[in-house]
Amino acid sequence: MRLGRLAVAGVVAVLAAPAAPGWASAGAAEAVSCANVDAATERSATTTPSVPLELLGVDRATELLGRRGVAPGEGVRVAIVDSGVNRSASPMAPVTVVERVAFGVGGPVVFGQGTNLAGLVAGGDREDGQPTGVAPAAEIVDLRVYAKPLESGALDVPTDNVLAAVRWLVDNAESERLGVVVMGFDVEPSRELERAMRDLTSRDVVVVAATGDRPAEGQPGFEDFGGGPTPGEDAAGTVQPAAYDGVLGVTTTAGGVTSEAGSGDAAAAVLLSSDVDVAVPSYGAVTLAPNGATCAIDPISSVAATGIAAGVVALVRSAYPDENAAQIVARLTATASGVSSAPTTATGAGVLQPVEALTRKLDPDESGAVDDMPRAETAATRVTAPTPQPDPVAGALDDARWWGLLAGGALVVALLARPLLSRRQRSD
């Protein structure tokens, strides 16, 4: 079964859906909802903080990288396979696009999802100095595979176009120095695409894909997954390319929700699936709009989460440039907020923790296997009592105590027995 609504419920929905109720409480005069922005909209700046960056501690991770003399995402190229990254003369959160290739589609970029994803990954600082993307030093390779949704609002991404893009990635991954690939859509599966994806994940790139948003009434998959989560729900295998082996499946959490959107419950908005490997918050993320301005994302969406997660991957890859894709993924899953050996259908191994990924002492081998290491010391680490040290005279002291007890006991017995002995002697 194919969930055709996947991407429409995600980043692209912010271009068509109404702003979430209560968004004004987060600062309507400053937060420009991406739902109200397209290529023809007058430019305006969003001056609110990017909520997911604050929740993930990206500022701290950036500081740690700075101490190493590394900018977040430096030396890492991220391929965004989507609707294209809009060419903007003077974006308010600049993104460095080093190459653009289109597959089966032409003309100007008219739809904003690709631009949104690029901003989430590598959007530069805004005019007021606030950050936009997770890894602004990363470079973007723009691979365009579709133009816009259907009139019904469904996003029908041609499998042949995606297949051509994946084959291009396989052939050019090394020469383009690609470190991350982002796919925020659901596509009709095919054996050829699955084989090509297998080849791609063997090219030392981390492929990040959305695991799916919950379909609305009238959308494909509604009978099975619409209307909210059900006990034991598992949408594994229904969303490609996230379901393919070797792909890092990403979902979102309800972190940062300040309105009634989704009732603060991510499971009401996204699919529960064992294809989920990790999660990140996405609500309230500031990104690059298709007109070159900045806007804030208000739906709870696994699609927006792929951009943020890809930025985290790029950030960690810039910190460990000599490690392969499996080692980078191991760092991310081993330091996530959950337990990597017991993933859940809601968040996989847990929410990504960029600071932990940079500071935890891990030594993953080339296959990605890591030893079970303790978490790095942080301010939140619970204080425990020190381990008792061996005492070289403890044995002698213990012996002395026992002899003292025995001697004392003998003295007590003697004192009690003395009157009895005296009476016995008089009776004799």
Summary of the structure (lengths in Angstrom):
residues: 428
radius of gyration: 29.4
end to end distance: 108.7
largest distance: 129.2
contacts: 1546
relative contact order: 0.17
helix: 33%
strand: 12%
